[in-house]
Amino acid sequence: MADVIQLLPENVANQIAAGEVVQRPASVVKELLENAIDAGATQIKLIIKDAGKTLIQVIDNGCGMSETDARMSFERHATSKIRDAKDLFAIKTMGFRGEALASIAAVAQVEMKSRRNSDELGIRLVVEDSTVKIQEACQTPQGTSIAVKNLFYNVPARRNFLKADPVEMRHIIDEFQRVAMANGDVFFSFFQNDNEIFHLPESNLRQRVVKIFGEAVNKKLVPVQEETEILKISGFVGKPDYFKKSRGEQLFFVNKRFIKSNYLHHAVVAAYEDMLPADHHPLYVLFLDIDPSSIDINVHPTKQEIKFDDERLVYNYLKVTVRHALGRNNITPTLDFEHEPAFRAMPVQTPTIRPESDEPTRVGDSKGSRSTGDERRHSDNLRNWQKLYEGMGLAVSRIEGDTEEGNDSDSSDFLPPVSKQPNVEILEMDDEKEQFSKTQKEPYQIHGQYIVNHIKSGFILIDQQAASERILYERYLAALGNQPIATQKALFPKTIELSPADAALLTEILEEVNFLGFEIAAFGGQTFVVHGTPANLDANIQEEALLEKVLAQYKENLEMELSIHDNLARSMARNASLKRGQTLTPTAMTDLIDQLFACAVPFASPGGRKCFIQYDLDAIRKSFE
């Protein structure tokens, strides 16, 4: 029988390797930017067309390459970063595997131009399908320019699995921000379809954070600095009042290499203790400098996972350092009972058994002792218990045949006093009974979250936030289908400034946003002018906060591959809807119910949550049997 095991052709092996190294256009961006950093570049330019599907180009002014080095850089496992296995435990460069260029050239058309400072002419290489098509001398500036064209042109299945352009651009921007954040001493520029999105001059870390995340974060940054024999921690965390529900502004760097670690993220969140709402994330940009021999970065081809010799020790150091940073800046939860308005507004109240006699007792009396302050507190308690039961329509009466006289455990004494005369019902008059019956037919809220509405067979329990989202979603979807929502003109136009990434996104969907009732115009750079807002928008909602939340939700929905209209309608509905805890009048609840059941799909919110649950009287009766 003939032998069946054989070596794969070089181009096939490279395509297999590319499956791990080059997963999407953002992977190419990451590898090329890191190569430019390793080359000592002080100026790096990134050019993207069609979300990287047509062109990804990185131009740097680094050390450049000789003709031989340029040719060798496209060979598998060819690298200048390490020489033997022990070098893996002392890596200080971004790349070291020697797989990136070979993998990229296996699935794209690549053109490289490179020149060293000592050479008069540079070298130009054109590589397709792992084969060098052109190798010639050329005139080019010092440094290296690599253009990756038609990614996955020879692997159509991989190209078909790429997401929509906005999704791929989101990943590219993320990779660019990570590399730029870790290298403040390097000038970066980023062009998308000939429009400059980022222009990042050389700066310190705080300036770089503000340039990338926007001016709004400048006043929300808390510096973090701690150095021990084990590691050095530096960077910034956000104040507790600056948080977001979606991830994106949380960056860890170990020896200037971006890493992902849910374990370390938990350490930072734990440092905030109870200062953050549930399921929300603080901003942080934290750098950990540690001995390379104490970590292993050769875990995954993307090099974004890392192993520590003592991960628990790093966790504790990080948690304590962030907590100390917040403490040094007086950002800790306090409860001042003398000055806190909430405590000043209402005295401490405890349920009190009503005494047999209304006559106040004094110190030394045989009936007990109660000071003047106790009397006042007792009186306040009674009044507050009365308020608690007001409006609940309870027909409270004393039970016929009270317990034996003098028995202190009389059950009626545990109820608030409803009348000075015994055996008197609250609802005696016919008009009061009629009013009570009418009140019970109106919808009412439970804990400011749910609405109870009577129906013939029982009642329904409505989630007011989910119902509001469904109503607004269908309204906004109709608006994007050429039924624009009316705009409330602002008396004075308001200028807002977004982060570069958010500004680019808003520019892309600005026409659709204006269909939703906004009137927003670009003002240059990352600045926009708001001339009007949707007419039916809550007056308490601020334009800038709403836009930021809508854009954040829009980015979070990108992975769902929704249409622009569907995504924007969902995002707007989510952030403009009624919130839990918002009190509604009976009229407002009735309107909400009517609008919900006028929807095409009243059963669920756009996110899939139930809008209401129906309870049948027969089922309720059986549950009590």
N, C-alpha and C positions, 0 to 999 in steps of 0.2 A: 504494500500500500504506500502511495506517495506521501511525502511530508506535506502537512497542511498549514503549518505555522510559518509566517513570513513577515518581514519588516514592511510597515506601511510606507507608501510614498511620502516624501517630505511635505508636499502641499496638503495631503490628507491629514497627516499628523498635526500640522499647524492649524487646520480648520477645527480639529477636535479640541486642541488646546484653547483655541479662540472661544469655544463655548463657555469656558469658565472665566477667562480674562476679559473678553469683550462681550458683554451681555446686552448693551444698548449704547447709543451715542455718548451718553454721559461717562461710560467706562473709558472710551477713547479720550475724552477730555481730561479725565483724571490722570491717565497714564502720561499724556503729552505734557500736561502742566507740571507734573512731578519730575519728569525728565528735564524740563527747563530749569526748575529749581535746583536740581542736582548739578546742572551745568554751570551754576553760579550766576545766573541771569539776574539783572537788576531791573529789566524792563521786559514785560511779557504781554503779548497781545493775542487775544482769542477772537476768532472770527467764525461765526456759525451761520449757515444757511439752511432753511427748511428743517429746523430742529435737529441739525446734524446729519440728516439723511442725504443731503446733497453735498455739503462741505463742512469739514471741521479743520480749522487751520490754527496752528500755534506758532507764533514768531517770537523769538527771544534773542537777546544780545549776549548769550553765554559764551563759554569757551570755544564752541564749535568743534568740528571733527575733521580729521584727516581723511583722505580718500579711502584708505584701508579701514579705518574705524567706522566710517559711514557705511561701507559695504558690509562689515561684520555685524553692525547693529541690527541687521535684519535676519541674522541667523538665530536659531533657537538656542537658549541657554548661553548666549554670548553677552557678557556684562563686564563693566569696568569697576563694579562696586565691591565684589568679593573675589577672593582667590582660593580659599579652602573652607572646609566645614566650620572651623572654629570662628571664622569671620561672621557667621550667622548670629553669634552671641555678642557682637560688638557693632551692630549696624547703626549708622547714624544718617544714612541716606534714605530717600523715599523709595527708590527702586533697588532691586538686587537680584531678582529672579532671571532677568534676561529673556523674558517671554513676550513682553508687551508689543514691541514693534513687529516681531515675527507673527504674532497672532493677528495684529491689525492688518498687516500686509496680506494675510491669507484670506481675508474677507472684504477687502476694499482695494481701491486703486490709490496708491500712495506716491506722492512726489516729495522728495526731500532736497533741500538746498542747505549747505553748511560750509562755513569757512572759519579757520582759526585766525587769530590776530597776526600770526607770523607768516601766513600764506598770502600770496598775491591773488590767487584764484581759488574759488571754492569748488565744491563737487555737487553735481546734480544727479539724483537717482530717481528712476520711475520704476515702481514695483507693482505687479499685478499677479494675484493668485500665487504668491510666494516666489514669483519669477521676476528677476531683474530684467526689465525691458530696455532701459536706457541708463548708461553710466557715462557722464561726460563732465568736463571742466566747465565752470560758469562764473560769471561775475555776480557776486552777492555780498551783502554786508556781513560783518563779523557776527557769528552766532548761527542759529539754526532755524529754518522754517520748514515745517512739516504740514502738508495738506493731505487730508484723508477725504477722498471723494467716493460717492456712491457706496456707502457702507452696506454690506451684505448683498452686493449686486450679484454675486455668484452663489448665494445661499438664499433663494427666494422665500423658503419657509420661514427663516429667521426674520427676514425683512417684513413679511406679512404679519408677524407677531408683534412688531413694534407698535406702541400705543400712538394715539393721536398727537399731533405736534405740540399742543399745550402741555401734555403730560411729559413728553420727552424734554421739552424746554425746562420744565420745572426741575427735572433731575439734573440737567446740565447746569442750571443756575446753582443748585445745591452744591455740586462738586466744585464749581468755580469759587463760591463763597468760602468753602472750607479751606481750599488752598490759599486763597487771598488772605483769609483771617489769620492764618498761621505764619504769614510772611509779610509783616507790615513794612519791612525795609525794601520791598520790591514794588515797583509801579506796575499796576495791572489795568488793562482796558479790555472791554468785552463788547463786541459788535454782533448784533443779530439782524440779518437781512439789511445791512448797511446802516442800522441805527445803533448808536452807542448807548448801551444800557448801564454799564459801570465805567467810571473813570476814577481810579483809586490811586492817588499819588502816594509816595512814601510817607509814612506817618507812624505815630505810636499806636498802641493797641486800642486805647479808648477812641481815638479818631477813626480807626479802621472799623470798629464795631458800629459807631454812629453812621459812617458812610454806607455800610452794608445793610444795617437794620433800620436806618432812618433816624431823623433828628429827634423823634419822640422818645427814644430810649435814653437820650443823653442824661436827663435828670433822674432816671430810674436805675442807674448803675451803681453798684456797691463794690468797691475794690476788694479783692481777696489776695492776701500775700502771707505765705508761711513757708519757712524753710527748716527742715530737719536733716538729720544724718541720713535718713532713708530716702526722702524725696523732697522736691520743692514744688509748691503749689502757688500759682498766680493766675490772675485774670479778673473777671467781673461776674457778679451775679445780679439779678434784677431784684428790686424791692418787692415785698410781698404783694403790694397793690398793683404790680405789673405782671400779669399772668395771662396765659391763653389756654384755651381748651385743646387746641391742636398743637402737635409737636412741630419743630422747625427752627426754633431759636435756642437750641440746646446743643452745645458743641464741647466735646472733650478732645484734647490733644495730648498725646504722650510722646515726649521728645519731638514736638512739633508735627507729629503724624496724627491725623484725625482718626478716632476710633469710635465704635459703637459699643456701649456697655449699659445694659439695663440695670446691672448690679450697682455701678457707680452712680447712675441716674437716681436710683433709690436712695443712695447716701445723701445726695444733694437735697432731694425732696424731704427726707427725714430731718434735715437740718432746719427746715422751716417750721417743723412741728405742726401746730394747728393754724398757722397763718395763711395757708392756701386752701381754697375750696377743693372739694373732692373732684378728681378727674381733671384737674387743671395743672399746668406745667409752668414753672418759672423760667425766665431767661437766664442762661449762663454761658459764659465762654471761659473755660478753665484749662490751664496748661499744667501738666504734670511732667516734671523733669526727673528722671530716674536712671539709675545705672543700667545701660543696655543689657548687661549680663543678668539682670534680675527680671527680664521680661522675654517673652517669646512672641515675635511678630510673624513667624513663619507658620501661621495657622490656616490661613485661607488665601487664595490667589488675589483677592481684593485688598488684602493687608489691613482690613478695617476691624479685625478681631485680634485680641491680644490676650496673652496669659501672663499673670504676675506670679512671682515666687510665693508671695504672701498677699493674696487678694483681700483677705479680711483686714489686714493691717492698713492697706491703702484705703479701704472703705472707711475705717474709723478715723484716720487722719483727715480724709476729705470731709466727712460729716462734721467733725469738730472745727475744722478750719472755716468752713462756710458759716457755721453757727456763730463763731467768734467774730467773723466779719460783720454779720448782721447785728451782733451785740455791740460792737464798737461804734456802729453808726446809729445806735439807739433805735434799732428796728426790732423790737420785741413786744409781744402782746402784754398789755398792762390793764389792770382793773383798779381804778381809783374810785373808791366808793364815795369819797367826799365830793368829787368833781364830775364824775361820769353823769351826763344828762339823763341816761336811761334810769339810773338808780335814784337821781334826784326827783324825777317826775312821779315816781310811785313808791310809797313806803313798802317795806317788807310786810307781806300779808300771810297769815296762816289761818286755816279754818278753826273757828272757835265755837264751842258749844254755848248756846244761848242760856243765860242764867234764869233761875226761876223768877227772879224779881228784877225789875228795871232800876231799882234803887241802887246807886253806886255804893260799893263797899269801900271802907277806908282802913288804913293801917290800925290794927288793934281791935277791929270789929270781930265779933264771934263768927260772922259768915265767911270770913277769909280776909285776905289782904290784897289790895290792888291800888297802886299809886295813880296819881292824876295822869301820868304818861300812859299807863296801862289802859285807863279808861278811854283815852283818845284813840289809842291803837285799836282797842276793842270796837269802838264806834266806827272807825275807818274800815275794819274788817267786815262788819255787818253791812255797811253801805256797799262795799265792793262785791260781797256775795249777792246782794240784791241786784246789782248791775249785771252780774254774771247770768242771772236767771231772767232778766228783763227781755221781752220780745220773743221768748221761746214758746209762748202760748201754752204753758203747762198749767193744767187745772189742779192746783195744789190745795188740798184740804186736810184738816186734821182727821185722823182716823177715829170713827165713832167708838166710844168706849176706851178712853185713854188709859194708859197704864196706871197702876196704883199711884196715888198722890205721894209725892216726895221721891218717886223713883227717878234718879238722875239719868237713867239710860233710856228715857222716852225717845222713841225714834223720831218724833216730830221736832225735837230740839236740834237735830242735826241738819234741818232745813233752814234756809234764811227766813226771817220773819216776813210774812206777806201781808199781814193785817194785824191791827191791834185787837181785833175782835176774834174770838175762837170760832171754828166751824164756818168760816166765810170763804167761798170760792172766789178765785180771781175773775173767772169768766161767768158772771151772773146774768148780765144783760144780753138780750137777744141781738142787739146791734153789735156787741162785742163778739158774740159767737159767729155772726155773719162775717165780720171782719177777719176773724181767725180762720174760717173756712176758706175765704178768698185768699188769704196769705198762703195757706198750705198748697194751693193750686199753682202758685208761682214757683218758678225754679229757684233753687237756693244753692249756695256754695258750701263745700266742706273743706276746711283748712285752706281756703283760698286756692285750691288746686283742682277740685272736681265740682261738677254741677249736677245736682239731682233734679230730674224732671219727671213729673208724673205722666204715665200713659195708661190706657184703659186696662191693660193686662198686668200692670205693675209699675215699674219705674225704670228709667235708664240713668246710668252714671257716666257722665261725659268728662273726658280729660280735656280741660280747657286749652292747654297749650297745643296738644295734638290736633284738636279741632280747629284752632286758629291757624295752625300751619297748613292744614288741608285747604281751608278757605282761601288763604293768601296765595298758596301755590297755584291753585287753579285761576285765581285772578291775575297773577303775574304771568302765567303761561299764556293767558288770553291777550294780555298786554303786549307780549313779545310776538304774538300772531297778528300784529297790526291793529290792536285796539289799545293804544297808549293810555297810560294812566294820567290823570290831570296833575299838573304841577302847581305847587304853592310857591310863588315867587318870593324870594328873600328881599327884605327891605334893603339890606346891605350885603352884597356878595361876600362869601367867605373863602379865604385861601387856605388850602390844606396841602401838606407835603407828605408824600409817602416814601417808603423805602424804594430803592431802584427796582427791585424785583416786582413789588406791588404796582409801581408806576407803569412798568412795561405791561403787566397783566391788564391793568385798567385801560390803558391805551388800546389794547387789543379788543376789549369788549365794551368800549365806551358807548358805542351806538346802541347796543342792547340795554346797557344800564340806563341810558336816557329814556328809553321806551317805558321804563318802570316808574316814570314820574320825576326822575332827577333831571336837572339841567346843569351838566358839568362840562367844562371846557378845559382843554390842556393849556397850561400857561408857560410851558417850557421846562425842560429837565424833569424833575420829579414833582413839580408843582401843578395843582389844578385849582380852578375857581368854581365854586358851587353857587349857581345863580338861583337854584330852586330845588325843592324836595317834593316827594309825593304828597298830594293834598291830604290823603287820609292817614299820614304817618303820625305816630304819637309825638306830641310837641316836646316831650321830655327826652326824646332820642336825639343825640348829637350826630351831625352829619359825618364828621370824621370817624367817630367810633363805629358808626353803622357801616361805613364803607370798608373800614379795616376788617370788621367781622365778616362782612359779606365776601370780601376777597379771600380771607383765610378759609372760610367754609367752601368757597369755590375751588381753591387749591386742594382742599381735603377730598373733594368729590371727583377730582380729575381721574383718579385711578378707576372710578366706576365707568369710565368711558361713556358718559352721558353727552347728549348734544349740548351746545352752548346755551340754548334756550332752557332746556330742562335743568341743567346745572345751576344756571343763574336764578331761575324761579325757585328752586329748592333752597339755595343759599339765602336769597332775600326773604323768603317765607320763614326760614328758621330764625333769622335775626330780628325780623319785624313783628313776630307773632306775640300774642299774650304770653306772659311768663307765669310760672307757678308762684303763688303768693300774691298775685295781683287781684285786688278786690273789685268785684263787678256789681253793678246795680241790677235789680231784677229785669229792667228794660234791656240792659246790655246783654244779660244772659239769654233773654228771649231772642234777641237779634242774632246772637251767636248760634243758637240752636236752629233758627230758621235758615240761616245762611249755610250751616253745615249740611242740612238735609236737602238743600238745593244744589249741592255739589254733585258732580258726575260720579265721584267715588267717595262717599261720605264715611266709609267704614274704617279707613286707615290714613295716617299721616303720610307725607311723601317718603319718610324714612321707614315706614312699615309698622309704626306703633298703632294700636287700636285707638280709635277716636271715642268709642263709647262701648259700654257693656249693658246688656238688657237683663233685668231681673224680673222673673215671673212670680206672681203672688202665690200660685199653687206650689211652686218649688220652694218658696220661702216658708210656707206653712209646713211642708214636709220636713224642712230642716229643724223645726221646733218640736217635732213629734218624738 
